[in-house]
Amino acid sequence: MGIVWHPPETYLSKWAAQNELSAGRFVVRLDETATRDLHMTPAKLARIDKHCTVRDGEPVLSEASFEELLAPLFPAPAGPSVLKKAAPVLFRMLVYLSRYPFMPELAAGQDAYLSRNGLLRALLIAHKDRARRTVGGYGGAHTRTRTAGDHRRLLFQGLAVRLAADPPGHDEGVWRVDAAERARKFHDGLSDEVICPDNALTNRDEMGDELFHDVVDFMCQLLPDWQENTVRRVDLLGPAKNMILEEGLDRAPLQRHELRRTDFEALAEMLLFAYESPEEGEALPAGLTQRRDKVVEEFFGKREGIDFKVFDEISGSGKTEFDTGSAGGNFAEGDDYKPSLLEMLYWILDELVKDGAE
């Protein structure tokens, strides 16, 4: 006898009774997903644990110990100074993503730390290919197709600082129109109309903001026994709203995120250093500072801070060394291949979870 299908309410009621729809249980399943996808072994965990202290019974990294974990990738004489400027920026991004979207954001002024499990969650979410095959949807009624724009937004949110209020002149209607425009761009070539508004690259509509849709997207991919049920994305809208309200998961809206020039400059320099990979004892490669300044100028011009719209438009254009297209890098082969700086970010993230045998 085949599977007996039941209404979605049957599964949701059962999971709610078992506490499987709590934010904490989704974090557990995200941890399990990250551990599998990163192929974590005792040797890999031990390599991270060497830099950890114990906090509330679990290993955690501080900003300083995170910098120590990265240090072998940035040899002297030039590497340490590059790392000193960029490590706090990368650490802040990973701390943010480690708590996204099922844990409250750390309060301003709260001591920042990165648990070992949090690091693995952040590495999964920050790495485009890993996120796409684990928490990225495939479309249809059960999940939303997450795209390069969604991924850029999460990186931006992690790298940005939070503003105390909406920027002058903010118009919620304009932001929604822009989200719909991104959806039309995503569907370009398939349809002139947005058949599924929840496919917007940075969704913001009458159902909820970007955080709300991210919670629903992650829930879709992290349901218990999801292959055994008929729960669709639309069935999770109510549980997602309740979870955000009851567990304090609300965050600053996207328009209150600003990427600072100095932070982006430090990150770009780090990624260019990783691209050039100078050996220990070698000086900073010639032209690196000029390349860094060019990338920064492309994004910021004369501005000291940019919002997501600017970041997304320039990064998504594929015309900057930072991001050479939604596929990451170009399609040249051999000596002509030139990875984007985003690919170097993914390389650094991968290096954090390699052991000596790899």
PyMOL commands that set and color helices and strands:
alter all, ss='L'
color gray80, all
select helices_A, chain A and resi 8-17+23-37+42-49+63-73+79-98+116-126+128-134+148-159+172-186+197-199+210-221+226-228+233-246+254-256+261-276+288-300+308-316+334-336+341-351
alter helices_A, ss='H'
color red, helices_A
select strands_A, chain A and resi 53-55+58-61+114-115+161-162+257-260+305-306
alter strands_A, ss='S'
color yellow, strands_A
deselect
rebuild
show_as cartoon
